[in-house]
Structure formats: C-alpha cells, structure tokens
Amino acid sequence: QVQLVESGGGSVQAGGSLKLSCTISGRTSRRITVGWFRQAPGKEREFVAAMSWSGVYVYYADYPDSVKGRFTIAGDNAKNTVYLQMNSLNPEDTAVYYCASKGGMQSTPDDREYDYWGQGTQVTVSS
C-alpha cells in the first residue's frame, strides 16, 4: 500500500506564491510517476503537472490559461517528496490540490491512470 500526504496549502492574495508538498510512503518502487491535480468547486478534477520519480519525464497541463510557466514540479528523492511551486497565483487557481501516483515512468494527464491519491490540500487565492 502506498500513502501520499499533501501539505502546504493555504490562503494567499492574487500574485502570491505557495509551495505544496506531497510526501510518499509505503511499498513503492522508484519506477513511479507522481502527478498533481486540482478540483475547484463545481468543476471536474483537472490535471496540473506530473513527473517521473527520476525527474526525467516532466509534463505540465497545456490547456488555456495553463499553469505552465507559473507552476513548477520538482522532487527530492531523499525526502520521498514531490513539490509543486506555484507562482503568480490568481483566483482561478483556487481549488483542492491532490497528488497521486501511478506505476511506470511515463507521465500522463489522465487521472484514471493513477492508483493512489492523497487527501488533498486547499488553496484559496483572493483578488
């Protein structure tokens, strides 16, 4: 069993920054991918970013008003933690942010491919 625990959420004003952490424990190999997703009130869960544990493969959401260029995903293998650095936040980024893991090194935005999920952390951005 794999456990993921998110932390680092909170309230911030528009233009501010937050850094989320996802700490992974349990029976897990190094050949995994960790992704970040978010779900705003009344909306479906959407992909934000993902990376292979090795850091070789990194993938960011590529939809309109994308997080690309504002958010950065990075990992610290020694701490079993994957981070999501979020800069230039705006109210549209308000959501519950989840991290999730899947086997294999190939990143994917499809949340159905992920096996384990954290409980989520709330991010609120005020204007």
C-alpha positions as CSV (number, residue, x, y, z in Angstrom):
1,Q,0.0,0.0,0.0
2,V,1.2,3.5,-0.9
3,Q,0.3,6.6,1.1
4,L,0.5,10.2,-0.1
5,V,0.1,13.2,2.1
6,E,-0.2,16.7,0.8
7,S,0.7,19.8,2.7
8,G,1.4,23.5,2.1
9,G,-2.0,24.7,1.1
10,G,-3.5,27.9,2.5
11,S,-4.8,31.4,1.6
12,V,-2.9,33.9,-0.4
13,Q,-3.6,37.1,-2.4
14,A,-3.5,37.2,-6.1
15,G,0.0,37.4,-7.4
16,G,1.4,35.5,-4.4
17,S,3.1,32.1,-4.2
18,L,2.6,28.8,-2.4
19,K,4.7,25.6,-2.4
20,L,2.8,22.3,-2.0
21,S,4.5,19.1,-0.8
22,C,3.5,15.5,-1.4
23,T,5.3,13.0,0.8
24,I,5.1,9.4,-0.3
25,S,5.4,6.3,2.0
26,G,4.6,2.7,2.0
27,R,5.5,0.0,-0.5
28,T,6.6,1.9,-3.6
29,S,9.3,1.4,-6.2
30,R,11.3,4.1,-7.8
31,R,9.7,3.5,-11.1
32,I,6.6,5.6,-10.5
33,T,5.1,8.8,-11.7
34,V,3.7,11.4,-9.3
35,G,1.1,13.9,-10.5
36,W,-0.7,16.9,-9.2
37,F,-4.4,17.5,-9.9
38,R,-6.9,20.1,-8.7
39,Q,-10.6,20.4,-8.3
40,A,-12.4,23.7,-8.0
41,P,-15.9,23.9,-6.5
42,G,-18.5,22.8,-9.1
43,K,-15.8,21.7,-11.6
44,E,-14.3,18.4,-12.6
45,R,-10.8,17.4,-11.4
46,E,-8.2,18.6,-13.8
47,F,-4.5,17.8,-14.4
48,V,-1.8,20.2,-13.3
49,A,1.6,18.6,-13.7
50,A,3.4,15.2,-13.4
51,M,6.9,13.9,-13.2
52,S,8.6,10.5,-13.1
53,W,10.3,9.8,-9.9
54,S,13.7,10.1,-11.6
55,G,12.7,13.5,-12.9
56,V,13.5,12.5,-16.5
57,Y,9.9,13.0,-17.6
58,V,8.0,16.1,-16.7
59,Y,4.6,17.1,-18.1
60,Y,2.5,20.2,-17.5
61,A,-1.1,20.9,-18.3
62,D,-1.4,22.5,-21.7
63,Y,-4.9,24.0,-21.7
64,P,-5.9,27.6,-22.0
65,D,-4.8,29.8,-19.1
66,S,-2.3,27.0,-18.3
67,V,-0.2,26.7,-15.3
68,K,2.8,26.2,-17.5
69,G,5.3,29.0,-16.8
70,R,3.8,29.7,-13.4
71,F,3.9,26.3,-11.7
72,T,7.0,24.1,-11.3
73,I,7.0,20.4,-10.3
74,A,10.2,19.0,-8.7
75,G,11.2,16.1,-6.5
76,D,13.5,15.3,-3.6
77,N,14.2,11.6,-3.6
78,A,16.0,11.7,-0.3
79,K,12.8,13.1,1.3
80,N,10.4,11.0,-0.7
81,T,8.7,14.2,-1.6
82,V,7.4,15.9,-4.7
83,Y,6.8,19.6,-4.7
84,L,4.6,22.0,-6.7
85,Q,5.8,25.5,-6.6
86,M,3.0,27.9,-7.6
87,N,3.8,31.5,-8.5
88,S,1.7,34.4,-9.8
89,L,-1.4,32.8,-8.4
90,N,-4.8,34.1,-9.4
91,P,-8.3,33.4,-8.1
92,E,-8.9,30.8,-10.8
93,D,-6.2,28.7,-9.2
94,T,-8.5,28.3,-6.1
95,A,-9.1,24.6,-5.7
96,V,-8.3,21.5,-3.6
97,Y,-5.0,20.2,-4.9
98,Y,-4.3,16.5,-4.9
99,C,-1.2,14.4,-5.5
100,A,-1.4,10.9,-6.9
101,S,0.9,8.2,-8.0
102,K,1.0,5.5,-10.7
103,G,3.4,2.8,-11.7
104,G,5.7,3.4,-14.6
105,M,7.8,6.3,-15.7
106,Q,5.5,7.8,-18.3
107,S,3.7,10.9,-17.2
108,T,0.0,11.2,-18.2
109,P,-2.7,13.8,-17.5
110,D,-5.4,11.0,-17.3
111,D,-6.4,10.7,-13.6
112,R,-7.8,7.2,-14.3
113,E,-4.2,6.0,-14.7
114,Y,-3.3,6.9,-11.1
115,D,-3.7,4.3,-8.4
116,Y,-3.1,6.1,-5.2
117,W,-4.3,9.5,-4.0
118,G,-3.7,11.9,-1.2
119,Q,-6.4,13.6,0.8
120,G,-5.9,17.0,-0.8
121,T,-4.9,20.4,0.4
122,Q,-7.0,23.6,0.0
123,V,-5.5,26.5,-1.9
124,T,-7.5,29.8,-1.8
125,V,-6.5,32.8,-3.8
126,S,-8.2,36.1,-3.2
127,S,-8.3,39.1,-5.5
